[in-house]
Amino acid sequence: MKFIDTFREGDHIAGIYLCKYKQSAVSKNGKAYENVVLQDKTGTIDAKIWDPSSSGIGSFEVMDYVDITGDVTSFQGSLQLNIKRARKASEGEYIPADYLPVSEKDIEEMYADLMRILGSVSNPYLAQLIQNYFGEEKFAGAFKKHSAAKTVHHSFVGGLLEHTLSVVRFCDFFTQMYPYLNRDLLLTAAAFHDVGKLKEISAFPENDYTDDGQLLGHIVMGSELVGYGCRCIKGFPKKLASELQHCILAHHGEYEFGSPKKPALPEALALNLADNADAKLETMKELMKGVQANGEWLGYNRLFETNLRKSTLTP
């Protein structure tokens, strides 16, 4: 099997890939074709079936593993696969792990690091809240495997954990630089800020928005989960619970970015800055993977609203 990140223009491809997207379309001259997105653990590639009625094109659907042959071409600066033959692969013909993008970092080590930092939270109510979730086996198992997004940043197995750990580390650093910040509140908010993504995005290999994800979103669901957790702890201070939920509700910072509230607490502002920094730097990192070693320009990116270029390597 040739992995997608090694595809080059002119390659002839024969192998099994996961179908992440499939939709029928009609060309300008009225001819039917199909748009397809294929995935393996190294990434995705747009593909086209220009003759869906061909005898070489078998029936398959989204989330099927598909045995294909085709040619890699270039269209508007991006690689594209023209599929010549396709059939649904049978179970046993493929190894599922080959099709799931996974964090480059050790998942168990990251979780141990996260628990070590969170173990320093001294407020008994916040410490109990952390333990009730992150110390529970089923929750921990799901958290370790989940992604932080469908696309854009940390959209891989372990992505939610990797992002959360980075945000917690940023916030811990902020408390050293600005001691007036409530460290226990900030670290707890950082740990829980994206917990709603466990319900917003389905598990791999699907990794797509759920109905509740579309209707409610991870910020609201995360705040509800934390509110419920606080109410389950006898004597949990109402003011502290509200401050914690506010940090989660405000962690996107601006209404136009989907934040129900703007930061009104110093800790909410610090969380917003940490979350934004890690999300954008990881996004940039993942975009730079597509730039060759000679430092060529990547082109205009709508997320950053500018042309992007890889930095010149120091000799």
Secondary structure as UniProt FT lines:
FT   HELIX           4..6
FT   TURN            9..10
FT   STRAND          12..26
FT   TURN            28..29
FT   STRAND          32..40
FT   TURN            41..42
FT   STRAND          43..49
FT   TURN            52..53
FT   TURN            55..56
FT   TURN            62..63
FT   STRAND          65..75
FT   TURN            76..77
FT   STRAND          78..88
FT   TURN            91..92
FT   HELIX           96..99
FT   HELIX           107..118
FT   TURN            119..120
FT   HELIX           124..134
FT   HELIX           137..145
FT   HELIX           159..177
FT   TURN            179..180
FT   HELIX           183..192
FT   TURN            193..196
FT   HELIX           197..200
FT   TURN            204..206
FT   HELIX           211..215
FT   HELIX           218..231
FT   TURN            234..235
FT   HELIX           238..249
FT   TURN            250..252
FT   HELIX           255..257
FT   HELIX           266..288
FT   TURN            289..290
FT   TURN            293..294
FT   STRAND          297..301
FT   TURN            302..305
FT   STRAND          306..309
//
